């Protein structure tokens, strides 16, 4: 058995619970005999398929074998993957694809093209019904790049994983030495569908962890596990995590668990999963900084919405809504990124995120942790677009804009003394969180340290949330 075959099977072994894998279609080989294909050995037609367990959770897996015609996709190869999807849909279990493929099998041409289409169709049919996870360990180019993009979560191996639509040398003005657009780092930061990069072992561990927190299908009504953490735990110094909300989310979650998604893309918007009283909750949060392991500020961002950030949030919210995962948002935003590049795409991205928040029927809780200014705040899961509960930290602000800026606009041409006086008045009358609370736009003002306690209580109360008008036969009168 070649090293590639070993790799394909070793990845499955490293992913699943010990001795739980049951192979399906092991005897399938290529059917085509054109262009001397009959002279090539094609065991399993280049893809190992089957099912197994991850911490006792049923999953279906396909792992491409680069030792068989470079793992290229032909007629029988695609039919095996399609069959895995059919079984997963029947059983309501996730599909995990381990990709190492040189693309379409040239010897099978139109059959290979049809096979690509069959895989796409199965992925689209499964979207929102069962979770789909892809991991790229070798080549994933051309039309095959759509497979991880159609998945709910995707990973790329940091050394040999290569994902691209056009190879670096095929892009006008570029070559692989100038900018390796196919490498894991470039794709993770730019293409918007990569959740993480790392070694093979790190990726398989990340997939196992993900499977243990997300529902197996859209009929499970979310995901719940036993909670061993104190539900009323006070989170000390939480206000210090306001800039890097990754730290904040880990602090309030059961056992400090935070699984970040799309971690290298649009880092000013944080998305991922936490646990509150054993319940999986999707988190969407603004971030204005990233702190490194030494506690030092490694990156800083504007407290503003960007087109990439809005798209990232929208996609994540849609996943949560499809699989009945409640959504918690942390809001600290003052406006929109003002660049020529962002301006080209920002309005559509804003609309997409607004639609996702407003249209989601799962329980939705918003916590204002800093400034909540203008329409950027409205879009971040405000009460006006459907948040079930809105909490705000003491000292946070809810306003049209910064008080100083508002005073300058309203009293343009007036003396500095007048502007300063009106700024103070605007802060008291229109910028304080108390004003928003008096108008019912904020349900409760809380101390940062009590965020976990109130978030747990909120989702407990919203556990039986229904959608639409209540069903009744007749009035009680």
Protein Blocks (a to p, Z undefined) as FASTA:
>chain_A
ZZklmmmmmmmmmmmcghkaccehklgccfbfghhllmpccehklpacddddeehiacdd
ddddfkggnhpacfklmmmmmmmmmmmmmnopacddddddebjafklmmmmmmmmmmmmm
mmmmmgokaccddddfbdcehjllmmmmmpmbdcddfklgccdfbdfklpghiafklocc
kbmklmmmmnopafbgcdfklmmmmmmmmmmmmcfbfklnpaadddfbdfklccehklmm
mmmmmlmmmmmpghhiacdehklgoklbccddddeehiacddddddfbdcdfkopafbdc
dddddfklmmmmmmmmmmmmmnopacddddddfbdcddfklmmmmmmmmmmmmmmmmmpm
bdcddddfbdcehjklmmnopaknopabdcddehiacdfbdfklmmmmmmgoiafklmmm
mmmmmmmmmmpmklmmmnopafbdcdfklmmmmmmmmmmmmmmocedjdddfbdfZZ
